[in-house]
């Protein structure tokens, strides 16, 4: 399975608009190559080298197996348009919390 973002390349810095120094909106994500029989997706975006230790920036679960990505700026609500649920990040808020 492959996870990418059209907003930045692998190993590159996350652009400022997706961080707390910018608009702090979630980056667009795309995935492909899910295994046969996939029932759905969950996404956990954590930062293993954050100053305070591993930091969770985003938790999304119950994404339909038919989904192929998430758009930029997913609203910080419990429900995700098109299916899915967002959990709380380590900032204590629902949805994306940028680095």
C-alpha positions, 0 to 999 in steps of 0.5 A: 500500500502506498500513501502520498500527498500532492502537497509535499514529497516524501522526506520533505518538510511539511509546508507551513500552511499545514503547521501551527505556523500557518493555517494549520489545515490538514494536508491532502492525502492519497492512497492506493494498493490496498490489499484485497478484502480491505474493510476500511482504513484508519490513519494515525499521523504521529511525530516520533521525534517531536520535542515532547516525545511521540506526538499524535497530530491526527487520528481518523478511523472508519474510512470506507474501503472505497476511499482513496484519500482525504482532501486538504482542510478536513473540517475539525468535526467528529464525522468526516464527509463521505464516511469516517470519524476523527478522534482527538489529537495530542493537542486535545482537539478533534481533527488535524493539529499541525506540527 
